[in-house]
Amino acid sequence: MARETIEVPITGKIISVAVKAGDTVKEGDVICMLESMKMENPILSPVDGAIVEIGVEPEQVVKPGEKIAVIEY
């Protein structure tokens, strides 16, 4: 199985997490919402697969390169 790691693209705060480990996602599904500069940015799944790890939680402040989630496909 291949793994896709989703990383934080911009500094901000996680305002919600839409999935948990074990969930199945489709390409384009929302993984979490990231607030940056007063804008809400949905972080989307790049692939169809299963969430094997979540690296963020609501209210967490994140920086680029930090792990949001790992998807196995």
C-alpha positions as a Markdown table, in Angstrom:
| # | Residue | x | y | z |
|---|---|---|---|---|
| 1 | Met | 0.0 | 0.0 | 0.0 |
| 2 | Ala | 1.1 | 3.5 | -0.8 |
| 3 | Arg | 0.8 | 6.4 | 1.7 |
| 4 | Glu | 0.1 | 10.0 | 1.0 |
| 5 | Thr | 1.1 | 12.5 | 3.8 |
| 6 | Ile | -1.0 | 15.7 | 3.8 |
| 7 | Glu | 1.1 | 18.7 | 5.1 |
| 8 | Val | 0.1 | 22.1 | 6.3 |
| 9 | Pro | 0.4 | 24.5 | 3.4 |
| 10 | Ile | 0.3 | 27.8 | 5.3 |
| 11 | Thr | 0.6 | 29.0 | 8.9 |
| 12 | Gly | -2.8 | 29.1 | 10.6 |
| 13 | Lys | -5.1 | 27.5 | 13.1 |
| 14 | Ile | -7.1 | 24.2 | 12.7 |
| 15 | Ile | -10.7 | 25.1 | 13.3 |
| 16 | Ser | -12.2 | 21.7 | 12.6 |
| 17 | Val | -11.2 | 18.1 | 11.7 |
| 18 | Ala | -13.7 | 16.3 | 9.5 |
| 19 | Val | -12.2 | 12.8 | 9.7 |
| 20 | Lys | -10.7 | 10.3 | 12.1 |
| 21 | Ala | -8.3 | 7.4 | 11.8 |
| 22 | Gly | -10.0 | 4.5 | 10.1 |
| 23 | Asp | -12.3 | 6.7 | 7.9 |
| 24 | Thr | -12.4 | 6.2 | 4.2 |
| 25 | Val | -12.1 | 9.3 | 2.0 |
| 26 | Lys | -12.5 | 10.2 | -1.6 |
| 27 | Glu | -10.3 | 12.5 | -3.6 |
| 28 | Gly | -11.6 | 16.0 | -2.8 |
| 29 | Asp | -13.1 | 15.2 | 0.5 |
| 30 | Val | -12.5 | 17.8 | 3.3 |
| 31 | Ile | -9.9 | 16.6 | 5.8 |
| 32 | Cys | -9.9 | 19.7 | 8.0 |
| 33 | Met | -10.5 | 23.4 | 8.0 |
| 34 | Leu | -7.5 | 25.7 | 8.4 |
| 35 | Glu | -8.0 | 29.4 | 9.3 |
| 36 | Ser | -5.3 | 31.7 | 8.1 |
| 37 | Met | -5.5 | 35.5 | 7.8 |
| 38 | Lys | -9.3 | 35.4 | 8.7 |
| 39 | Met | -10.0 | 33.1 | 5.8 |
| 40 | Glu | -11.2 | 29.5 | 6.1 |
| 41 | Asn | -9.3 | 27.1 | 3.9 |
| 42 | Pro | -10.5 | 23.6 | 3.4 |
| 43 | Ile | -7.7 | 21.0 | 3.3 |
| 44 | Leu | -8.8 | 18.3 | 0.8 |
| 45 | Ser | -7.8 | 14.7 | 0.3 |
| 46 | Pro | -5.5 | 14.4 | -2.8 |
| 47 | Val | -6.4 | 10.7 | -3.2 |
| 48 | Asp | -9.1 | 8.0 | -2.5 |
| 49 | Gly | -8.1 | 5.9 | 0.5 |
| 50 | Ala | -8.2 | 5.3 | 4.3 |
| 51 | Ile | -7.1 | 7.7 | 7.0 |
| 52 | Val | -4.3 | 5.9 | 9.0 |
| 53 | Glu | -3.2 | 8.9 | 11.1 |
| 54 | Ile | -4.4 | 12.4 | 12.1 |
| 55 | Gly | -1.7 | 14.8 | 13.2 |
| 56 | Val | -3.9 | 17.8 | 14.1 |
| 57 | Glu | -6.8 | 18.7 | 16.4 |
| 58 | Pro | -9.2 | 21.7 | 16.6 |
| 59 | Glu | -7.7 | 25.0 | 18.0 |
| 60 | Gln | -4.1 | 23.8 | 17.2 |
| 61 | Val | -1.8 | 26.4 | 15.6 |
| 62 | Val | 0.1 | 24.9 | 12.8 |
| 63 | Lys | 3.1 | 25.8 | 10.5 |
| 64 | Pro | 3.9 | 24.8 | 6.9 |
| 65 | Gly | 5.3 | 21.3 | 6.7 |
| 66 | Glu | 3.5 | 19.9 | 9.8 |
| 67 | Lys | 1.6 | 16.7 | 9.2 |
| 68 | Ile | -2.2 | 16.9 | 9.0 |
| 69 | Ala | -3.0 | 13.4 | 8.0 |
| 70 | Val | -1.7 | 10.2 | 6.4 |
| 71 | Ile | -3.9 | 8.4 | 3.8 |
| 72 | Glu | -3.2 | 4.8 | 2.7 |
| 73 | Tyr | -4.3 | 4.0 | -0.8 |
